[in-house]
Amino acid sequence: MRVVLTILGVLMILMGGIWTLQGFNILPGSFMTGDLKWAIYGSVLSLAGIALIVWSRRRPAP
């Protein structure tokens, strides 16, 4: 379960990074490009991914 949560956290970080870059108009090519709310959504998603990884690694192994 720990590996699955870590993989999910990494995917959340990557997706959040893409959304953030598109929101800041650094990575063009989407309806999200240049829209600040997507930069905020991406940042929140990335932080949630980091929190998920930290939480899954701190849990005691079964």
C-alpha positions, 0 to 999 in steps of 0.5 A, a space after each residue: 500500500 505504501 508504494 501505491 500511495 507514493 506513486 499516487 503522490 508522485 503523479 499528483 506532483 507531476 500533474 500539479 506542476 503541469 497545471 501550475 506551469 500552464 497557469 503561469 503561461 510558461 507551458 502553452 497549449 491548453 485552455 488552462 494557459 495564462 489562467 491564474 486559477 490553474 496555477 493555484 489549483 496546481 500548487 494545491 495539488 502538488 502540495 497535496 501530493 507531497 503531503 501524501 508521500 510524507 504521510 505514506 512514508 511515516 506510517 508504520 509498516 503492517 
